[in-house]
């Protein structure tokens, strides 16, 4: 029995240590990405798991006077506990930095004032308990309409999904503010049904969420995706009031490749009058992204960009009509469209991201701020790409809190 018990504790120690390591390790392959993304987000669970391991180990006589292997297992539990706690130890600092970014970018003294504008939103940036039980959605009565036809382009039907607030939520005279959402997926995959939990959450809090579609690479290359987003925006403006949406209070939001398209569409000289742009970990400078690769590079960034843009930028001698491949990289980069008249922009990046490096977000924020455009950059040091895939995770709790307040301010 002592041997079985010791083996059980050894397994706990090993699992706790391995999961704790993924809090800090980048993923070398696509298959390991879920571990690198998820481990920091469930760190409260990992802390509890490792605390149990340490407690059981200290209470076991085998560990108190047993061989060095047993003591090593206990040390593994302790190491796993320390690693698991790292995101929680950084939450306070990240929150203070986000508060400063909101104040500097929006000209508000504190997010407490913004909370008055969005009374249904989260009351705290982070709750340990919400990681364990989940974030309350209150979305049971949200009205959902799927597969609304928008257009058919090159034989591809483009549709969108609409999430409307519950009927019990009184609509303003001009309608609810609207949030147009563009999914990610390396420009290769995805659908309007992605990020449904977020869409329902926001609809329950008084937004009409329009989840749009676009054609995918490599079959369709840039600028097809931008054109499809523009087509969807025109559709939203045309039919906004049919879905209780105020066309004068629209924000455009995306994740990863969808964030890139959202920024690109919002920054065009002929863009519709959008009130805000929200970018979750989106590429902004594609030429730089091709040359400054993440290490490791689990998704093969260059292959993704070549599929999207038709080749490598050093193939500039190969003309595509009147433009080169390098011209496409520039034309597809939001960082080249910055002017002083852009709508306010919120950028949220993970400091551990090895798909879209956080320094690209910093460079974008610096240029936006230099232009005089209202800009907020929030960086979450422990977070990886697609951190909000764990909806109740540590990172998404902070992202939700500040996204709600940013939208409350810009769509007021």
N, C-alpha and C positions, 0 to 999 in steps of 0.2 A: 504493500500500500504506500509506504513512503516513497518508493521509486516511481510509482504511478503519479503520485501527487507532485513530485519534483519535476517529472516530465511535463505534466500539465502546466505548472508554473513556468517551466522553461519555454513552452510554446507561447504563453502569454507574453513573456519578456521579449521573445524574438519578434512576434507580430507587432508589439508595441514599438519596438525599436525601428523595424522596417517601415512602418507607417509614419513614424516620426521623421525618419530620414526624408520621406517624400515631401515633407513640409518645406525643406530647403533645397532639395535636388531638382534640377531641370530634367525634363523627359528627353531621353536620347532618341526615342522612336515614337511613332504614332500610337502604337499599342499601349505605351506607358503614359500617354498624356492624361487619361482619366485619373491616374494616381497623383500626378503632379498638380493637376487642377484641383482635385477634390480634397486632398489631405489638408491643405491649409484652411479650407472652408469648413471642415468638420472638426477643427482642432479642439473645440470644447468636448466633443465626444472622445477624442483621443486622449485628452487630459484625464477624463474620468476613467477611461480604460486603463491607462498607465498607473493612475493612483490605486486602482484595485490591485494591479499586479504588484506594486510596491508594498501595499498593505498586506497582501497574502504572503509575499516573500519574507517580510520582516516578522510575520507571525509564525513562520515555519522553522522548526528547529534545524532542518537541514541547512537553511541559509545562515543561521546563526553560527554554526560551527562546522559546516560541511566543507567539501573540497572547493578548490578555486573555481571550478566550472560553475558550481552553484552560485558562488558569489558573483561571477561574471554575468550570470543571468539576471541577478538582482540589479547589477550595474546597468544592464541593458534596459531594464524597466525605468531606472532613474534617467538614463540618457533619453529614452523615448519620451518621458514626461517633460523634460526640459525642451526638447525639440518641438513637441506638440504645443507647448505654451508660448512659443515665440510669436505667433500672430497675435495672441491675446495681449502679450506684453507691448506690442506696437500699436494697438488700437488707439490708445489715448493720444499718442504723438500724431498719428495719422489724422485723428479727428481735429486736433488743434490746427494742423496744417490746412485741413479742408475749411475750417472756419475762417482762417485768414484769407484763403483763396476766394471764398464766397464774398467776404467783406471787401477785398480789394477789387475783385472782378465786377461786382454788382453795385458797389457803393452802399452796402447796408452795414449797419453796426454789428448785427449778430443774426444768426438764423432763427433766434427766438421771435423776431419780428416777422420773419417769413412764415413761421408756423401759423400765425393768425390768418394768413392768406390761404393756407391749406390745412384746415382744421381736421380733416379726415386722414391725414398722413401719419407717418410714424412719429411718435413723440420723443424717441431717443435714437441716436445713431446706431447703437448696438445694445442688444439684450442677450445675455448668455442663455436665458431660458428659451428665447425664440429659436436659437440654433438647435435646441433639443426637441421642442414641440412643433416647430414650424411657425412661419409668419402668418398671423391671422389674415385671411383674404377677404372675408365678408362678401364673397362674390357670387353667392348662390342665385341671386336674382338678376345678374348681369344679362343683358340681351345680346345674343350672338347670332350673326348672320354670316354664313360661309359661302365661298365660291361665287361672289358677285362678279359677273363678267365685266371686264373693263375694255379689252380690245383683243384682237387676234393679229399677231405680227409674225410674218414669215411662217405661217402655219402653227404658231405656238399660241394657245389661248392664255391671256393674262387675266388673272382674277384677283380679288382681294377679300379679306374677311373684316367684318366690322364688329366691334365690341362696344355696346352702348351702356350707359349707367342704368341702374334699376329704375323702374317707373316711380318708385317711392322717393327717389332723389329729385327734388324740384329743379327743373331746368331754368337757367337764366332766360331772360326775355329773348336774347339773341342766340341762344343755344349754348351747349357746353363747349369748352375748349377742345380742340382736336389734336391728337398725336398720331402722326403718320409714321409707321414703323417699318423699317427695312431689315430683313433677316440677313445673317451672315452665312458663311459656308464656302469661303475662298472663291467666290463668284462662280463656283461649280455646282453647288447644290443648295437645297433648302426650299422652304415653302412658306406661304403666309401663316400656316398653322404653327410655325415655330414660335417659341417664347409665349405660348398661350397663357401660362400662369401669370407672367408679368402683365399681359394685356388685360386679363380679367381683374387683376389687382388694381390697375390704374382706372379701369372702367368703374369699378366699385367706388372709386374715390372722385368721380365726377369728370372723367375724361372720355371722349369718344375716341377709341383706338382704331385706326385704319391700318391693317396689316397687308402690305402690298407685295406684288410678285415682279420678277424680272427674268429675262432669258439668261441661260447659263453658258459659261465657257466650258470647254473650248469650242463647242459648235458655234456659239455666237461670241464674238470678241468685242471689246470696247470700240465704239461708244454705244453698243446695243443696250447695255445695262443702264447707262445714264438716260438714254432715250425712253426706256420703259418706266423708269422712276418719274421722269417728267410727264409721261402720259398718265401715270397714276395720279400725280399731283393735280393735273388738269381735271381728271375725273372727280377727285375729292372736292375741288373747288366748285365744280358744276353741281354736284349732288349733296353738298355738305348739309344743307338745311333739311333735306329729306331724312337725314339721320341725326337730327337734333344737334348739329355741329355749327358753331360760329365760324364762318370762313375767314373772319378777321383775326382769329386767335388760333393759329395753327403752328405746331412745332414739328420738326422732322428729326427722327431718331433712328440710329442703326447700331448694329454690333459688328465689329470686325469688318469684313467686306461690305456689309450693309452700312456701317458707319462711314466708310469711305464714300459710298454712293450718296449717302445723305448729305455729307459735307459738300461733295462735288455739285450736287443738284442745287443746294441752297446758295452756293457761292457763284453760280453762273450770273453773268450780267443781266440776263432776261428771266431770272428766277422769280417765281410768284412771291407775294409779300408774306414771307414766313416770319414768325416772331422769335423763333429760337431753333437751335440745332444742338442735338445731344449725340456725342460720339463716345461709344464704349469701345476702347482698344482698336481703333480703326487705322489702317495705313493712310499716310498723308503725303509722303514723298516717295513715289515708286522707283525713281532712278536711284535714290539713296538706299531704298530698301533692297534693291537688286545687288548693290555692291557691299553694303554693310549687313552681312548675314548674321543671324543669331548662332550662337554656339552653346549647345548643339542645335541642330536645325531639323526638328522631328517631322515637319510637313514638307520639306524641300521648297522653300520660299521661291527660289528661282523658277522652278517648274510651274508653280502656281501663276507667277507673273507672266511667264512666257505663254501659258495657255490663255490668259486674260488679254494680253496685248499683242500676241502674234509673233513673239520671238524675243531674243535678247537685245538689249539696247545697243550693244556694240555692233549690231547688224545695221547700223545707220546708213550704210551705203546702199542697202536694198530698199528701193523706193516702193511704197505702197500707194499708188496713185501719185499724189503730190506731197505726200508726207512720208517720213521715215519711221522706223520702229521707235527710235529715240524720241521723235516728236510725239508719238503716242504716249510714251511714259510721262512726258511733261504735261501733255494735255489731260492726262488722267490723274494728275496729282493736285489735290486741293490746296496744297501749300503755294501753288503758283497763281491762285485766284484771290489772294487776300487784298481787300480794300478797306477803307475806313467805314464803309456803309454796310458791312455785313451784319446779319442778326447776331444776337448774343450766342456764344458757344460754350457748352460744357464738355470738357474732355475728361474721361476717366480711364486710367491705365494701370496695369499691374506691374509692380517693380520686378517681378520674377518672370515676366512674359518673355518667352523665347520664340514667338511667332511674329509679333509686332513689338519691336523693342521700345521700351518706355522713353528713350531719348528722342524718338521721333515725335512723340506727343509733346515733350518739353519744347522742342524746336518750333512746333506748330503754335503752341501757346505763346512763346516769346514773340513770334512774328505777328500774331493776332494782337497781342497787347501793344506792340510797337506801332501798329496801325491805328490804335485807338478804339478797336472793336471790343466790346465787353466780353471778357473771357474768363473762364474758371477752369483751372487744371487741378484735378485730384489724383494723386498717385497713391496706390495702396502697396506698400513695400513687399508684403508677403504674397501678393496675388499673382496668379498666372493668367494666361489668356483664357477667355471664356469663363471667368470666375463666377459669373452669375448663373451658370448652369446649375449650381447648387443654390436654389432660390433663398433658402434660409441661412446660407453660409455667412461667415463673418464679413467677407467683402461685399456681398450683395446687400447686406443690411445697411452698410454705410452708403453704398451707391444709391440705394432706394431713397434713403433719408435726404441726401443732397440733390438727387434728381427731382424729387417732389418739390423741394423748396426752390430750386432753380426754375422749374416750370411754373410754380405758383407766382414767382416774381415776373417772369417774362410774358406769361399769358394772362396777367391780371386785368 
